[in-house]
Amino acid sequence: MSEPPFNPSPYENPGGSPVPPQPPTYTPYPQQSTPSYPGYAQGGYPPQPSPYGAQLSPYQAQGNPYAPQPLAPFGVDPMTGLPYSDKSKLVAGLLQIFLGGLGIGRFYLGNAGIAILQIIVTFITFGFGALWPLIDGIVLLAGHPRDRAGRPLRP
């Protein structure tokens, strides 16, 4: 009798030891042509996705400056475009007017150096130096103050 021809299964190598099945190879996405954007052929760049991965709300897509944004949770100043601080202008001004001799309003804003100077001037002049924090509180309420990071205070 003759032996049947040797026909190894796909899971065995010719030596007879088992070989694990291999996953199929495929490309996950079909090849696509380069998308055409206005100005792309002339050296322009295609629009880039947001680096923060945030989806724009309909209000942000329309350019609403008051819409919440990922990097400006307290809103954006419509005049300058800078994000608002987490500190309030009203709170800072009232603390400075009523407790300014102790520098509380400036401590609230993160300006420890000015707060310590206000305390020293108030105690050296036996209380007459408290005029400086009072005027400073009025300026905080009437002006456009900024916090230690340079962001405008919330109205």
C-alpha positions as CSV (number, residue, x, y, z in Angstrom):
1,M,0.0,0.0,0.0
2,S,1.0,3.5,-0.6
3,E,0.8,6.3,1.9
4,P,-1.6,9.1,1.4
5,P,0.2,12.4,0.3
6,F,1.3,14.5,3.2
7,N,-1.2,17.4,3.6
8,P,-0.5,19.4,6.8
9,S,-3.4,21.2,8.3
10,P,-3.1,25.0,8.5
11,Y,-2.5,24.8,12.2
12,E,0.5,22.5,12.1
13,N,3.9,23.0,10.6
14,P,5.5,20.3,8.6
15,G,7.3,19.0,11.8
16,G,3.9,18.2,13.4
17,S,4.0,20.7,16.3
18,P,0.9,22.9,16.6
19,V,1.1,26.5,15.4
20,P,-1.3,29.1,16.9
21,P,-3.7,30.7,14.4
22,Q,-2.6,34.1,13.1
23,P,-5.0,37.0,13.1
24,P,-5.9,38.2,9.7
25,T,-4.1,41.3,8.5
26,Y,-6.2,44.2,7.3
27,T,-6.2,48.0,7.2
28,P,-8.7,49.5,9.6
29,Y,-9.5,52.5,7.3
30,P,-9.7,52.5,3.5
31,Q,-7.2,54.7,1.8
32,Q,-8.7,58.1,1.1
33,S,-7.5,61.0,-0.9
34,T,-6.4,64.2,0.7
35,P,-9.4,66.4,1.6
36,S,-9.7,69.7,-0.2
37,Y,-9.9,72.7,2.1
38,P,-10.0,76.3,0.9
39,G,-6.4,77.4,0.5
40,Y,-5.0,73.9,1.0
41,A,-3.6,73.5,-2.4
42,Q,-1.9,77.0,-2.2
43,G,0.0,76.0,1.0
44,G,-2.8,76.6,3.5
45,Y,-3.3,74.2,6.4
46,P,-6.4,72.1,7.0
47,P,-8.5,73.0,10.0
48,Q,-7.2,71.4,13.2
49,P,-9.3,69.8,15.9
50,S,-9.4,71.4,19.3
51,P,-6.3,70.4,21.4
52,Y,-8.6,69.9,24.4
53,G,-11.0,67.5,22.7
54,A,-14.1,69.6,23.7
55,Q,-17.1,69.8,21.4
56,L,-18.4,73.2,20.7
57,S,-21.9,74.0,21.8
58,P,-24.2,75.8,19.4
59,Y,-23.6,79.0,21.3
60,Q,-19.9,78.8,21.0
61,A,-20.1,77.9,17.3
62,Q,-22.0,81.1,16.8
63,G,-19.3,83.1,18.7
64,N,-21.1,83.8,22.0
65,P,-18.5,85.2,24.3
66,Y,-20.5,84.4,27.4
67,A,-20.8,80.7,26.7
68,P,-18.8,78.4,29.1
69,Q,-15.5,77.3,27.7
70,P,-13.1,74.6,28.9
71,L,-10.3,77.0,29.8
72,A,-12.6,79.8,31.0
73,P,-15.1,78.3,33.5
74,F,-16.1,81.8,34.7
75,G,-16.6,83.3,31.3
76,V,-14.6,85.6,29.1
77,D,-14.3,89.4,29.3
78,P,-16.0,90.6,26.0
79,M,-13.7,93.6,25.7
80,T,-10.3,91.9,26.0
81,G,-11.1,88.2,25.4
82,L,-9.3,87.2,28.5
83,P,-10.9,84.6,30.8
84,Y,-12.4,86.0,34.0
85,S,-10.7,85.2,37.4
86,D,-12.4,83.1,40.0
87,K,-12.3,86.1,42.3
88,S,-15.1,88.7,42.4
89,K,-14.6,92.4,42.0
90,L,-17.4,93.2,44.4
91,V,-16.1,90.9,47.2
92,A,-12.5,92.3,46.8
93,G,-13.7,95.9,46.9
94,L,-16.0,95.5,49.9
95,L,-13.4,93.5,51.9
96,Q,-10.8,96.2,51.1
97,I,-13.2,99.0,52.2
98,F,-14.4,97.4,55.5
99,L,-11.3,95.3,56.5
100,G,-8.6,97.1,54.5
101,G,-6.6,98.1,57.5
102,L,-5.9,94.4,57.9
103,G,-5.2,94.0,54.2
104,I,-7.9,91.4,53.8
105,G,-9.0,92.5,50.3
106,R,-5.5,92.3,49.0
107,F,-4.9,88.9,50.6
108,Y,-8.1,87.8,48.8
109,L,-6.7,88.8,45.5
110,G,-3.4,87.1,46.2
111,N,-1.4,90.3,46.6
112,A,0.3,89.5,49.9
113,G,3.0,92.1,49.6
114,I,0.6,95.0,49.3
115,A,-1.6,93.6,52.0
116,I,1.4,93.4,54.5
117,L,2.4,97.0,53.5
118,Q,-1.1,98.2,54.2
119,I,-1.1,96.5,57.7
120,I,2.3,98.1,58.5
121,V,1.3,101.6,57.3
122,T,-2.0,101.4,59.2
123,F,-0.3,100.4,62.5
124,I,2.7,102.7,62.2
125,T,0.4,105.8,61.6
126,F,-1.9,104.8,64.5
127,G,-4.9,104.1,62.1
128,F,-4.5,107.1,59.8
129,G,-2.9,104.9,57.2
130,A,-6.2,103.1,56.8
131,L,-7.1,105.8,54.3
132,W,-5.0,104.0,51.8
133,P,-7.0,100.7,51.9
134,L,-10.2,102.7,51.8
135,I,-9.2,104.5,48.6
136,D,-7.8,101.2,47.3
137,G,-11.2,99.5,47.9
138,I,-13.0,102.3,45.9
139,V,-10.5,101.9,43.1
140,L,-11.1,98.1,43.1
141,L,-14.9,98.7,42.7
142,A,-14.7,101.4,40.1
143,G,-11.8,100.3,38.0
144,H,-10.7,97.2,36.1
145,P,-8.7,95.3,38.6
146,R,-6.8,92.0,37.9
147,D,-5.9,89.1,40.1
148,R,-2.4,87.9,40.7
149,A,-2.4,85.9,37.5
150,G,-3.4,89.0,35.5
151,R,-6.9,87.9,34.7
152,P,-9.7,90.5,35.1
153,L,-12.0,90.1,38.1
154,R,-15.5,88.9,37.6
155,P,-18.1,91.8,37.8
